[in-house]
Amino acid sequence: MKKNKSFRESGRGDSVGFFKILGLTVVIIAVVFLISLTSPFEKRNETTFPSSTETTSAITPQTTTEAPPQTQSPATTEAPPPQTTPPATETEPPQTTTAPSLVPTNQEMKQLIQEKYLTKNSHARVGEPRTATKQIVIHYVANKNTTALQNWNYFETSGVYASSNFIVGLDGEIIQCMPIFEVSYHAGKKEVNYNSIGIEVCHPGSDGKFSEATYDSLIKLVSWLCKRYGISKKNVIRHYDVTGKLCPLYYAGEPGSEGYNHWEKFRDDIIFDR
């Protein structure tokens, strides 16, 4: 007859098995606990410390999208500052108003002209005013090497119907034969006498060419009269242009002739304020 296991033996065996199970359970629980501890740590490391590749990809867009330094307001694209002063050409007066006049002044002509009026008479100085002042007519005295005074005496005493407003002498002297507004008998046509100023000019030779001193004084006189009465270059004419008489001889002739060229040179020398 088999012997039954004692209560002690039976209990001991059961208790051994229980403790084995308990120990295994503890081990499993410990393993699970360790797994639960390590797993969040690894996830935390992954989110907190990204890999080098991810870091590079995150930084790269920032470096490429940053604006380069000092490119927002380049100096070359800034609008120029507004001008505070107008250009010099806008403020400067026209040259014609600042340049001194080359035409002799009234005072200068007063010093150059000698007033020696002819006696009023029926043949040289009738004392009538001109009806207009449109032209200046140039003559030569046709008596070589005579002075302005000698020709004045001829107008005064000869009784011939001849005179002029001015006589320009060999040395450049100028005699005024009557008040400038009066009519003189010089052009051979009444209508021309009454709308023009007559100037007789002395000359040293038979060719009628004016001396340098005479020429210079004549230019001054004509320039002054043109300015005073508003006479243009085309209205400075020769006795030749009125009647065809070869007067003034050295300056007479049709276009293309030597005399006409001398005349054009004279008219080009007349001073007109610009």
Secondary structure as UniProt FT lines:
FT   HELIX           7..48
FT   HELIX           52..65
FT   TURN            69..70
FT   HELIX           75..77
FT   HELIX           88..91
FT   HELIX           95..98
FT   HELIX           106..112
FT   STRAND          113..115
FT   STRAND          135..140
FT   TURN            144..145
FT   HELIX           148..157
FT   STRAND          166..168
FT   TURN            170..171
FT   STRAND          174..176
FT   TURN            180..181
FT   HELIX           190..193
FT   TURN            194..195
FT   STRAND          196..201
FT   TURN            206..207
FT   HELIX           212..229
FT   HELIX           233..235
FT   STRAND          236..238
FT   HELIX           239..243
FT   HELIX           249..251
FT   TURN            255..256
FT   HELIX           258..269
//
